[in-house]
C-alpha cells in the first residue's frame, strides 16, 4: 500500500517536471529577446516624438542632415549644399543620430 502511494505521487509530479524546461526557456527568451526589443522600440518612439527644428539626424539610409521643418509624420532635412529632402519620421536612425549629437 505504501509503495503504491509513493508511485502515485511520483507520477503526479512528473508532468510538472516535464513542462518546467519549456517554461524556463520561455522566461529566458522573454528577458533576453522580447523585453530588450520592446525597450528599444519604446526609446525610438520617444526619440522621434522629441525631434525638433535644428536637430542633426541620420536616416536609416545613412543621409546626414539638419531638421528644418517638422510635420506630424514627416520632416524636412537640409543636407550639404542646401538641398532639402523630406523623410518619414520612422526613417530616423536612433543610434546613428545619437552618435553624431555627442
N, C-alpha and C positions, 0 to 999 in steps of 0.2 A: 504494500500500500504506500509506504514511504517513497519507494523508488518511482512509482507511477506519478506521484505529485511533483517530484523533482523533475521528471521528464516533461511533464505538462508545463511547468514553469520555464524550463529551458526553451521549449517550443514557442511559448508566448513571447519571450524576449527576442527571439530570433528575427522576426520581421522588422523590428525596430532597428536592430543592428545591421540589417541589410540595407535600410534606407539612410542610415547615418552617413556613409561616404558620399552619397548623392547630395544630401543636404549640405554637407561641408563644402563640396565642390561649388554648389550654387552660392553659398555665403562668400567664399573666396572670390568667385567670379564677380559678384556684386561689388565687393570692396576694392578689387584691383582693376576692374574693367568698366563697369557701368557707372559707378559713383564718380570717378575722376572725369569721365567723359561728360557727365551731366554738369559738373562744376565748370569744366572748360567752356561748354556751351553757354552757361549762365554768365560767365565772365565776358565772353564775346558779345553777348546780347547787351550787357551793361556798357561795354566799351562803345558799341555802336550808338546806343542811346545818348551817351555823353559827348559825342562828336560835336565840334563847334567850328565856326569860321576861324581860319588861321592855323588849325591843327595840321601837322605834317603826317601824312599817312602813306602806307604802301599797300597796294591792292594785291589780291591773290595772284594776279598776272605779273606782279613784280614792278608795277609802274609807281614811281615815287612822285609825290606832288603835295601841294598845299590846298586845303579846302577853301574855296572862295564863295560857295553857295550851298545851302542845305535845303532839301525838301523833305517831305515825310518819308519817302522810301529811297530817294536818290541824293547824290551830292555831286557837285561840280568841283573838279580839282584843276589847278593850274600846274602844268609841268614846265620844264625848262624851255625857254624860248617864248613863253607867254601863251602857249597852246592850252586850251581848256577842253577837258574831256569829262563827260557825265558818266557816273557809275552807279550801280545799285549799292545800297549801304552794306549788303551782305558780302560784297566783293572786297571789303577791307580785311587785311591780314592782321590779326591782333598781335601776334608775336613779332612780326617784322616791324609793325608800326611802333610798338613799344621800344624796340631796339634802336630805332632812329631818334626817338624822343629823348633818350638818355643823354 
